[in-house]
């Protein structure tokens, strides 16, 4: 599956626009992570527990979006965007969306820069 935050896939042409696809996940903070984040706020620095949580959420949401695009017969998703929102105290949603499309390469084969001469 080709993914692009552009409105196209470089080196490809869109042959069919299918539909909007999305994926989301709602995650809550872990009490232990919250406690450690509170301590980290005192001394400063990266909140690695939250960074990992966000990365896991991003991957899960992307995977769900890709599954929906594949089910439609798409081989690419363009215009990908991410959004987050608070759902409840301590729980956030990560939402990713884009347009499922079918694309074809502009050139099916990369030309040989050193062609043989007969």
Beta strands, then each sheet from edge to edge (+ up, - down):
strand 1: 2-3
strand 2: 12-28
strand 3: 76-88
strand 4: 91-105
sheet 1: 1+ 3+ 4- 2+
end
